[in-house]
Amino acid sequence: MATITFRTDEGVDRALADLSAGERDRSQVIREAILAAWHRRQAERLRAEAEVLAADPVDRAEAQAVLADMELLRAW
Protein backbone atom coordinates (compact mmCIF):
# COMPACT_ATOMS: atom_id res chain seq x y z
CA MET A 1 0.00 0.00 0.00
CA ALA A 2 1.36 3.42 -0.99
CA THR A 3 1.75 6.38 1.30
CA ILE A 4 0.73 9.75 -0.10
CA THR A 5 1.58 13.18 1.26
CA PHE A 6 -0.40 16.21 0.17
CA ARG A 7 -1.00 19.78 1.26
CA THR A 8 -4.41 20.84 2.49
CA ASP A 9 -5.98 24.24 2.81
CA GLU A 10 -8.24 25.53 5.59
CA GLY A 11 -11.40 24.22 3.94
CA VAL A 12 -9.97 20.75 3.47
CA ASP A 13 -8.66 20.75 7.05
CA ARG A 14 -12.14 21.62 8.38
CA ALA A 15 -13.83 19.02 6.18
CA LEU A 16 -11.32 16.33 7.12
CA ALA A 17 -11.65 17.11 10.82
CA ASP A 18 -15.44 16.93 10.59
CA LEU A 19 -15.45 13.71 8.54
CA SER A 20 -12.95 11.98 10.82
CA ALA A 21 -14.56 13.12 14.08
CA GLY A 22 -16.47 9.84 14.43
CA GLU A 23 -15.18 6.33 14.18
CA ARG A 24 -13.32 6.81 10.89
CA ASP A 25 -9.72 7.96 10.89
CA ARG A 26 -8.27 10.46 8.43
CA SER A 27 -6.78 7.78 6.20
CA GLN A 28 -10.11 6.00 5.91
CA VAL A 29 -11.91 9.26 5.08
CA ILE A 30 -9.34 10.07 2.38
CA ARG A 31 -9.54 6.56 0.88
CA GLU A 32 -13.34 6.78 0.78
CA ALA A 33 -13.18 10.22 -0.87
CA ILE A 34 -10.81 8.97 -3.57
CA LEU A 35 -12.99 5.94 -4.28
CA ALA A 36 -16.12 8.10 -4.38
CA ALA A 37 -14.46 10.43 -6.89
CA TRP A 38 -13.39 7.45 -8.99
CA HIS A 39 -16.92 6.01 -8.95
CA ARG A 40 -18.31 9.39 -10.06
CA ARG A 41 -15.80 9.52 -12.93
CA GLN A 42 -16.73 6.00 -14.02
CA ALA A 43 -20.43 6.95 -13.96
CA GLU A 44 -19.70 10.09 -15.99
CA ARG A 45 -17.82 8.03 -18.59
CA LEU A 46 -20.65 5.52 -18.84
CA ARG A 47 -23.20 8.32 -19.12
CA ALA A 48 -21.19 9.98 -21.90
CA GLU A 49 -20.90 6.67 -23.75
CA ALA A 50 -24.63 6.06 -23.40
CA GLU A 51 -25.36 9.53 -24.76
CA VAL A 52 -23.18 8.85 -27.81
CA LEU A 53 -24.95 5.54 -28.40
CA ALA A 54 -28.37 7.10 -27.88
CA ALA A 55 -27.56 9.71 -30.53
CA ASP A 56 -26.44 7.06 -33.07
CA PRO A 57 -29.39 6.28 -35.37
CA VAL A 58 -27.93 2.92 -36.43
CA ASP A 59 -27.47 1.80 -32.83
CA ARG A 60 -30.96 3.04 -31.90
CA ALA A 61 -32.50 1.09 -34.80
CA GLU A 62 -30.69 -2.07 -33.74
CA ALA A 63 -31.79 -1.64 -30.12
CA GLN A 64 -35.39 -1.19 -31.26
CA ALA A 65 -35.14 -4.32 -33.40
CA VAL A 66 -33.81 -6.32 -30.45
CA LEU A 67 -36.64 -5.06 -28.24
CA ALA A 68 -39.19 -5.97 -30.91
CA ASP A 69 -37.73 -9.49 -31.13
CA MET A 70 -37.89 -9.82 -27.35
CA GLU A 71 -41.55 -8.76 -27.38
CA LEU A 72 -42.29 -11.41 -30.02
CA LEU A 73 -40.61 -14.07 -27.87
CA ARG A 74 -42.62 -12.99 -24.82
CA ALA A 75 -45.83 -13.28 -26.80
CA TRP A 76 -45.17 -16.99 -27.48
C-alpha positions as a printed NumPy array, in Angstrom:
array([[  0.   ,   0.   ,   0.   ],
       [  1.356,   3.418,  -0.991],
       [  1.755,   6.38 ,   1.305],
       [  0.727,   9.753,  -0.105],
       [  1.581,  13.175,   1.259],
       [ -0.401,  16.208,   0.167],
       [ -1.003,  19.776,   1.26 ],
       [ -4.406,  20.838,   2.492],
       [ -5.978,  24.241,   2.81 ],
       [ -8.24 ,  25.528,   5.589],
       [-11.404,  24.217,   3.937],
       [ -9.966,  20.747,   3.471],
       [ -8.656,  20.749,   7.051],
       [-12.14 ,  21.617,   8.377],
       [-13.83 ,  19.018,   6.184],
       [-11.322,  16.332,   7.116],
       [-11.648,  17.11 ,  10.82 ],
       [-15.438,  16.933,  10.59 ],
       [-15.452,  13.712,   8.54 ],
       [-12.949,  11.983,  10.816],
       [-14.563,  13.122,  14.077],
       [-16.473,   9.843,  14.427],
       [-15.177,   6.331,  14.182],
       [-13.32 ,   6.806,  10.892],
       [ -9.723,   7.957,  10.889],
       [ -8.265,  10.458,   8.435],
       [ -6.784,   7.778,   6.2  ],
       [-10.107,   5.997,   5.905],
       [-11.907,   9.262,   5.083],
       [ -9.341,  10.069,   2.376],
       [ -9.542,   6.557,   0.884],
       [-13.344,   6.78 ,   0.783],
       [-13.183,  10.219,  -0.867],
       [-10.811,   8.967,  -3.565],
       [-12.986,   5.944,  -4.275],
       [-16.124,   8.1  ,  -4.38 ],
       [-14.457,  10.434,  -6.895],
       [-13.388,   7.45 ,  -8.986],
       [-16.923,   6.014,  -8.955],
       [-18.312,   9.392, -10.061],
       [-15.802,   9.521, -12.926],
       [-16.734,   6.001, -14.019],
       [-20.43 ,   6.945, -13.962],
       [-19.697,  10.092, -15.99 ],
       [-17.819,   8.029, -18.587],
       [-20.652,   5.516, -18.843],
       [-23.204,   8.321, -19.118],
       [-21.192,   9.979, -21.903],
       [-20.898,   6.67 , -23.755],
       [-24.631,   6.058, -23.396],
       [-25.359,   9.534, -24.764],
       [-23.183,   8.846, -27.809],
       [-24.948,   5.536, -28.403],
       [-28.372,   7.099, -27.884],
       [-27.557,   9.711, -30.535],
       [-26.441,   7.061, -33.066],
       [-29.391,   6.283, -35.371],
       [-27.929,   2.924, -36.429],
       [-27.475,   1.802, -32.831],
       [-30.961,   3.037, -31.904],
       [-32.5  ,   1.09 , -34.796],
       [-30.689,  -2.07 , -33.738],
       [-31.786,  -1.64 , -30.119],
       [-35.395,  -1.187, -31.261],
       [-35.137,  -4.321, -33.402],
       [-33.814,  -6.324, -30.454],
       [-36.645,  -5.065, -28.244],
       [-39.195,  -5.97 , -30.905],
       [-37.726,  -9.486, -31.125],
       [-37.893,  -9.817, -27.347],
       [-41.554,  -8.762, -27.375],
       [-42.286, -11.411, -30.016],
       [-40.609, -14.068, -27.866],
       [-42.616, -12.988, -24.82 ],
       [-45.834, -13.284, -26.797],
       [-45.173, -16.99 , -27.482]])
